[in-house]
Each structure stands twice: as structure tokens, then as C-alpha cells.
Amino acid sequence: MQIEFDDRPLAKPHGIVVCWNPVDDDFEPKPPEVFERGVEFALEALQEPEAKLFIHCAAGVHRAPMMALALLGVRGSTVEDAMDLIERLRPAADFADVYVRSVERFLNGRE
């Protein structure tokens, strides 16, 4: 989720598959394509029994929690329940209203 650095070259020698989905943490609405790309990658990865999925950005405060919110929503969680879970596991997470609305628009568009 970080736009600041593409870590695919660091992961490749270790057999780690990375979906670089660069997003600016600019507190502007995010288009559904951002979430679609990340969610589709995550859903495919999670089909592997031994898969481990890491969603990260530069600080783990806005963008990664935003994508985790979208993924949990697609997997059946309510936005509120997903936010509670993420905040419990990542207390530094901060859900900017504009990002939550972006996720909600994405989820509503998938119905």
C-alpha cells in the first residue's frame, strides 16, 4: 500500500509474491480499483493453506488498515466489527473518515 517504496525486488529472491498497490496517504477518497486489486490478490493468496498474508504501508496507520478493512468486509465482516478487530490488533490504526467512506463505497459496489 505504500507509494514510497516498491519492495517487490527485495521479496523476489525469497519467493515472496508482492502485490504493490501504491496509494498516497493524502486523505483523499480512494477509487474502488485500489481495493479491488488488493482484495483480489489477497483472496487468491488465502486459497493456499499455508499462505501468510501481510498488508502493509509505510507506518501501518492509515493505508494498511484501510485495505484490511476492505478485505474483512468482502469476507463478511461489518465495517464496524472489522474496525474493532483491526484496532484491537493494531492499536496505532487510525480510520480517517474519508478512507472508511471509500471502503464503504467499494463494498457497496460489490453487492
N, C-alpha and C positions, 0 to 999 in steps of 0.2 A: 504494500500500500504506500510505501514511501516513494516520493518522487525524487528525493535527494540522492539516492544511490541504487543502482541496479546490482543486486547481489547474485544474479544468475552465474556469472563467471566463477564466483567463489564456491558455489554449490555443485557445479557440474562435475568436478573431479571426484566428488564424494557420492555421486549417483543420486543426488537430491534434485528433485524436479521442482522448479520455482515458477510460479505464475507472477511475473512482475506486473502489477496493476497500479501504475504510478498515479497518485492522486495528490493534489495540492491541499494542504491544510489551511484553506483560505476562508473558511466559514461561509462558503457559497454553496448553493444547492448542488447536489451531485446527480448526474444523469443515471437512469436505470442501467445503462450499459456497463457502468463501473461495477455495479452489484452483480449483474448477470454474469460477467466474466469471472469474477471471484467465486461466486456461488457455484457455477457450473464446474469450475476447476475443483473446488472443494468436494462437491458431491461425487465427482468421478474418483477423486483420490480416496474418499472414505469407503468406496466399494471394496478396496483392498483390505483384507482382515488385519494385516499388520501395519497398516498406514498410520502415520502420525502427521497431523496437520498443524502447522504453525501459521497464524495470521499475525503479521507484524507490520509496523510502520517505523518511524524514527524514534518515537518516545512511548508508544503504546497508550496514548491518552485519548486521541480522537479517532483517527482513521481505522486502526485495527479494531477497536471496539465497535465502530460503525459497521465494518464488514462482518464481524462476528454476530452482531445484531441481525443483519440481513440473513446470514446463514441459519441461525437459530429460528428465525421467522419462517423461512422456507421449510424447515424441518418440523414445523408445527407449534412452536412456542409463540405465545403472545408477545408483543413488543415489551410490555411491562414485565412479564416473567423473565424474558431474555435479558433485559436491562438489570434486573435484580441479580440474576445469576452472574452476569459479567462483572457487575460492581462488587459482588461478594468475592469473586476470584481475582479480580484486578481492581483493587480499591482506587487506584490512580485514574481509572477510566472516567472520562467526562463526556457526557452525551449532550453536545450542543444541539439546541432545538432544530436548527436548520438541517443538521445531519440526521436526526431522528425523523423529521418530516420527509427527507429524501429516501430513507429506508422504507417508511410507510407507503410512499408513492410507488416505490419498486414492488413491494409486497402486494399492494392493491392491484397493480398492473398484471400480476401473475395469476390472479384469480379468474 
